[in-house]
Amino acid sequence: MAAYDLEEQEQIAEIKSFWNRYGNLIVIAISAALLLIAAWRFWGWYQTSQSAQAATLYTELQRAAGANDAKKVRELAGSLLESYPGSLYATLGALVSAKTHFDAGDLKTARVQLQWVVDKGRDAEVQALARLRLSAVLLDDKAYDDALKVLAAKPPTSFEALFEDARGDVLQAQGKAAEARAAYQAALSKLGGGEEPARELIQLKLDGIGAK
């Protein structure tokens, strides 16, 4: 029993020695881990809260757009872009706002909203959609060179035909028939199967230009 007690005392002494040497580090490591867990949980709560608030604003914006209340749409879109710029709702809000103001004849605001999506959007396809819409606004505003610059960016593959078609529209408006024809032909070559309505529309544009 005495031998056992001695062995136990030695183990206790070793534990005390280990704790004296590494106790502070262990406490610090455990504290850091707990803080990390708490921060992660807080971040998750914060993200959820931010997303919910952004969703509420976006819902209000959609209602305002449905009521054709351009002023309210502009205010709500501004709040979304300022307070929740990294959220999907901000991007969607800017697109809705752009359409509302375009329909209201406010091309300047529509351009600003679409340019924000082009510059700040995080999804390549959404950015491509914004570029297409922005080029249409610029075309309507007769800002042809600016429209071509917007369409100069390389889009995702699924948007290549649409970009060429839009380029053809701008070039046709500029009176550059040969270049417009080339753009429309490029658009046709990039269309996949099952896109007959788009193909027929582009062919009509080509026929409207006339033979080469």
PyMOL commands that set and color helices and strands:
alter all, ss='L'
color gray80, all
select helices_A, chain A and resi 2-66+70-83+88-103+107-120+124-140+144-150+157-173+177-190+196-209
alter helices_A, ss='H'
color red, helices_A
deselect
rebuild
show_as cartoon
